Amino acid sequence: MAASLKNIIVVGGSYVGVATTQGLANLIPSTHRVLLIEPHSHFHHLFAFPRFAILPTYEHKAFIPYSGTFAAAPNPDRHHVVRARVSALHQDRVVLDRDWQGVREIPYDYLVVATGTKLRAPGTMQDDDKPLSVKYLQVYQERLKKAKSIAIIGGGAVGVQMATDLKEIYPEKEITLVHSRNQLMPLYHSKLDEIIKERCQELGVKLVLGSRVNIPADEFQSSNLSGEPITVSLQNGTTLQADVVIPATGQTPNTQFLSTLTASSSDSLINPANGFIRVKPTLQFQDDKYPRLFALGDVADSGAHKAARPGGGQAQVVAKNIVAMIEGREAAEKIEIEPPAIHMTLGLTKNIVFANPDTAYGEVEPYIVHRDDGKRDMGIDKVWGRRGVTVQDDSEYHL
C-alpha cells in the first residue's frame, strides 16, 4: 500500500508546516500521503520560549509530541512524521541526513518548504532532542536568576516580551532594552511604540535607543559564561554594562538545502536582498521550472507579514492548490496580504492585540485591544490539546 502511494512532502514542522500538513491530510485523495519531515523530536512552541527561558517550572511543556499531528485526518495511519533533516533537495526527491524506513532518499510529487527562520537563542533551540532543550532553558533560567543586570539587544517582539517579563519577575534587577532605532517594533504603527514605552516606564525597564550595538562574532556567548560584567559598546561611541546580554535581533532563513536545486537564473529561487524563497501569489516557487514546489510562512518572500496567523491562511492556499493540481486543475488560490498584526505579552498578565490600519479600506487608526488576562504558563496545557495530544497525567508532559 505505502509503496503505491504518491508522496507530498512538507519540510519543516513548526506552526505553518503542521497547519499545511493537516490541511493536506484532510483534503488529498487516497492516492497520496503526506510526509512531514522535521529533525526535532517534538513540536517547539516557540511563542513560549522567551517566557520559559526566564520563568522556571513550565519549560518541559514547550516541547509537544508530534503524535497528534494526524489525529483528525480521515486516514491518520496513511501519513507520517519523518524525523530527519533534509540535506539536499532535487526536482523529484529529497535526500535525508539519516535513514527512514530503510531509505535515505524519498521521491515526491509535490513538496512544500515551511522551514521558517532561525532566531538567536533562546528564540530558537540549539538541540533537536527535548531533554537537551529543556536542560538548556533550565540553565538559562539560572543564569538570569543570578544576574543583577541584564541587557536585551533588539526591540522586536522577543526583546520587548523578555524585558517586560524580566522586570516583572525580578523587579530588583536592572533591565535594559537596547534598540538601534528610536521607534520600537517599527514595522507597526507608532502607537504600539508609545504603548510599549509607557509599559517599560511603568515597570522600570531602561531604554537605550537610536544606536546599533557592536555584536561580537560569538554573540556574547563566551562573555555570558565568564561570570564577569560585560561591556556592551554602541556605534555612537557609548557603552553600558550588564551581567548577562541577550541578543534578540535578526532572523536567518532556513534554506541551506536548496543549494542542490538548479535555478533558472541567478536570483530566480532566492531573493538575494533578503535570503527568502521567491514565490508567486499561489505560493508556488517563482521559478517556472518548479511548479510543484511551494514555500510559505517565514521562509517565503511572499510580501506577507511573517507571523503564525497569516501563515495559517497560507497553509490553506497551498493545500487547496496542491489538491487542484492533483485533480488536473490549475493552482488558482492566491494569498491575501493583510496589514501586520500581533498578539504579544507586556508582562506576566498584561498583553495586547494590535493591528496596523488597513489603508486599502480607508483605515487610519490601528486596532488595539488591551488585556490583563495572561497566565504565567501562557495557557500551555491548552496548546497540547490543540496539537492533538490528550494528557491524562502531569508526568506525560515530560514525554
Solvent accessible surface area in square Angstrom, and as a share of the most:
residue,aa,sasa,rsa
1,M,166,0.74
2,A,49,0.38
3,A,108,0.84
4,S,89,0.57
5,L,18,0.09
6,K,104,0.44
7,N,12,0.06
8,I,0,0.00
9,I,0,0.00
10,V,0,0.00
11,V,7,0.04
12,G,8,0.08
13,G,2,0.02
14,S,40,0.26
15,Y,31,0.12
16,V,19,0.11
17,G,0,0.00
18,V,4,0.02
19,A,30,0.23
20,T,0,0.00
21,T,0,0.00
22,Q,58,0.26
23,G,7,0.06
24,L,0,0.00
25,A,3,0.03
26,N,77,0.39
27,L,84,0.42
28,I,14,0.07
29,P,49,0.31
30,S,76,0.49
31,T,74,0.43
32,H,9,0.04
33,R,20,0.07
34,V,0,0.00
35,L,0,0.00
36,L,0,0.00
37,I,2,0.01
38,E,12,0.05
39,P,21,0.13
40,H,41,0.18
41,S,30,0.19
42,H,24,0.11
43,F,3,0.01
44,H,9,0.04
45,H,15,0.07
46,L,57,0.28
47,F,108,0.45
48,A,0,0.00
49,F,0,0.00
50,P,8,0.05
51,R,5,0.02
52,F,0,0.00
53,A,0,0.00
54,I,0,0.00
55,L,7,0.03
56,P,63,0.39
57,T,90,0.52
58,Y,43,0.16
59,E,11,0.05
60,H,23,0.10
61,K,26,0.11
62,A,0,0.00
63,F,0,0.00
64,I,0,0.00
65,P,26,0.17
66,Y,25,0.09
67,S,98,0.63
68,G,6,0.06
69,T,9,0.05
70,F,17,0.07
71,A,68,0.52
72,A,94,0.73
73,A,11,0.09
74,P,91,0.57
75,N,75,0.38
76,P,56,0.35
77,D,131,0.68
78,R,31,0.11
79,H,6,0.03
80,H,55,0.24
81,V,45,0.26
82,V,0,0.00
83,R,93,0.34
84,A,0,0.00
85,R,105,0.38
86,V,9,0.05
87,S,61,0.39
88,A,13,0.10
89,L,0,0.00
90,H,46,0.21
91,Q,100,0.44
92,D,79,0.41
93,R,83,0.30
94,V,0,0.00
95,V,29,0.17
96,L,2,0.01
97,D,55,0.29
98,R,74,0.27
99,D,89,0.46
100,W,36,0.13
101,Q,123,0.54
102,G,69,0.66
103,V,69,0.40
104,R,118,0.43
105,E,84,0.38
106,I,4,0.02
107,P,88,0.55
108,Y,18,0.07
109,D,38,0.20
110,Y,5,0.02
111,L,0,0.00
112,V,0,0.00
113,V,0,0.00
114,A,7,0.05
115,T,31,0.18
116,G,18,0.17
117,T,22,0.13
118,K,114,0.48
119,L,56,0.28
120,R,72,0.26
121,A,26,0.20
122,P,2,0.01
123,G,4,0.04
124,T,26,0.15
125,M,8,0.04
126,Q,107,0.48
127,D,48,0.25
128,D,32,0.17
129,D,54,0.28
130,K,7,0.03
131,P,99,0.62
132,L,96,0.48
133,S,1,0.00
134,V,19,0.11
135,K,116,0.49
136,Y,44,0.17
137,L,0,0.00
138,Q,72,0.32
139,V,67,0.39
140,Y,12,0.04
141,Q,11,0.05
142,E,79,0.36
143,R,57,0.21
144,L,0,0.00
145,K,114,0.48
146,K,152,0.64
147,A,6,0.05
148,K,166,0.70
149,S,18,0.12
150,I,1,0.01
151,A,0,0.00
152,I,0,0.00
153,I,6,0.03
154,G,4,0.03
155,G,0,0.00
156,G,30,0.29
157,A,29,0.22
158,V,38,0.22
159,G,0,0.00
160,V,0,0.00
161,Q,27,0.12
162,M,0,0.00
163,A,0,0.00
164,T,0,0.00
165,D,2,0.01
166,L,0,0.00
167,K,23,0.10
168,E,59,0.26
169,I,35,0.18
170,Y,28,0.11
171,P,88,0.55
172,E,130,0.58
173,K,11,0.05
174,E,93,0.42
175,I,1,0.00
176,T,8,0.05
177,L,0,0.00
178,V,1,0.00
179,H,22,0.10
180,S,32,0.21
181,R,143,0.52
182,N,106,0.55
183,Q,55,0.24
184,L,0,0.00
185,M,11,0.05
186,P,48,0.30
187,L,103,0.51
188,Y,12,0.05
189,H,52,0.23
190,S,55,0.35
191,K,74,0.31
192,L,0,0.00
193,D,13,0.07
194,E,103,0.46
195,I,30,0.15
196,I,0,0.00
197,K,60,0.26
198,E,121,0.54
199,R,18,0.07
200,C,0,0.00
201,Q,151,0.67
202,E,114,0.51
203,L,37,0.18
204,G,43,0.42
205,V,9,0.05
206,K,113,0.48
207,L,50,0.25
208,V,34,0.20
209,L,48,0.24
210,G,40,0.39
211,S,10,0.06
212,R,139,0.51
213,V,9,0.05
214,N,69,0.36
215,I,56,0.29
216,P,53,0.33
217,A,115,0.89
218,D,53,0.28
219,E,54,0.24
220,F,7,0.03
221,Q,98,0.44
222,S,71,0.46
223,S,36,0.23
224,N,20,0.10
225,L,130,0.65
226,S,66,0.42
227,G,70,0.67
228,E,112,0.50
229,P,81,0.51
230,I,11,0.06
231,T,77,0.45
232,V,1,0.00
233,S,42,0.27
234,L,6,0.03
235,Q,115,0.51
236,N,92,0.47
237,G,66,0.64
238,T,71,0.41
239,T,87,0.50
240,L,30,0.15
241,Q,111,0.49
242,A,3,0.02
243,D,45,0.23
244,V,5,0.03
245,V,0,0.00
246,I,0,0.00
247,P,13,0.08
248,A,20,0.15
249,T,41,0.24
250,G,58,0.56
251,Q,79,0.35
252,T,83,0.48
253,P,20,0.13
254,N,36,0.18
255,T,22,0.13
256,Q,129,0.57
257,F,15,0.06
258,L,8,0.04
259,S,99,0.64
260,T,60,0.35
261,L,12,0.06
262,T,90,0.52
263,A,35,0.28
264,S,77,0.50
265,S,58,0.37
266,S,123,0.79
267,D,59,0.31
268,S,16,0.10
269,L,10,0.05
270,I,51,0.26
271,N,21,0.11
272,P,102,0.64
273,A,94,0.73
274,N,62,0.32
275,G,22,0.21
276,F,20,0.08
277,I,0,0.00
278,R,52,0.19
279,V,14,0.08
280,K,66,0.28
281,P,78,0.49
282,T,10,0.06
283,L,0,0.00
284,Q,21,0.09
285,F,2,0.01
286,Q,83,0.37
287,D,4,0.02
288,D,109,0.56
289,K,80,0.34
290,Y,5,0.02
291,P,68,0.43
292,R,106,0.39
293,L,3,0.01
294,F,0,0.00
295,A,0,0.00
296,L,1,0.00
297,G,7,0.07
298,D,42,0.22
299,V,0,0.00
300,A,0,0.00
301,D,40,0.21
302,S,23,0.15
303,G,63,0.61
304,A,14,0.11
305,H,33,0.15
306,K,61,0.26
307,A,33,0.26
308,A,33,0.26
309,R,202,0.74
310,P,42,0.27
311,G,1,0.01
312,G,30,0.28
313,G,44,0.42
314,Q,8,0.04
315,A,0,0.00
316,Q,80,0.36
317,V,14,0.08
318,V,0,0.00
319,A,0,0.00
320,K,95,0.40
321,N,1,0.00
322,I,0,0.00
323,V,17,0.10
324,A,5,0.04
325,M,39,0.17
326,I,40,0.20
327,E,102,0.46
328,G,71,0.68
329,R,136,0.50
330,E,150,0.67
331,A,19,0.15
332,A,76,0.59
333,E,73,0.33
334,K,124,0.53
335,I,24,0.12
336,E,147,0.66
337,I,95,0.48
338,E,115,0.51
339,P,40,0.25
340,P,28,0.17
341,A,32,0.25
342,I,37,0.19
343,H,108,0.48
344,M,3,0.01
345,T,22,0.13
346,L,7,0.04
347,G,0,0.00
348,L,16,0.08
349,T,56,0.33
350,K,73,0.31
351,N,10,0.05
352,I,0,0.00
353,V,30,0.17
354,F,0,0.00
355,A,23,0.18
356,N,24,0.13
357,P,20,0.13
358,D,32,0.16
359,T,110,0.64
360,A,91,0.71
361,Y,182,0.69
362,G,59,0.56
363,E,82,0.37
364,V,115,0.66
365,E,96,0.43
366,P,16,0.10
367,Y,131,0.50
368,I,56,0.29
369,V,47,0.27
370,H,121,0.54
371,R,104,0.38
372,D,92,0.48
373,D,95,0.49
374,G,26,0.25
375,K,116,0.49
376,R,115,0.42
377,D,27,0.14
378,M,56,0.25
379,G,19,0.19
380,I,0,0.00
381,D,63,0.32
382,K,138,0.59
383,V,7,0.04
384,W,3,0.01
385,G,49,0.47
386,R,170,0.62
387,R,54,0.20
388,G,36,0.35
389,V,21,0.12
390,T,104,0.61
391,V,39,0.23
392,Q,151,0.67
393,D,81,0.42
394,D,107,0.55
395,S,66,0.43
396,E,47,0.21
397,Y,16,0.06
398,H,117,0.52
399,L,125,0.62
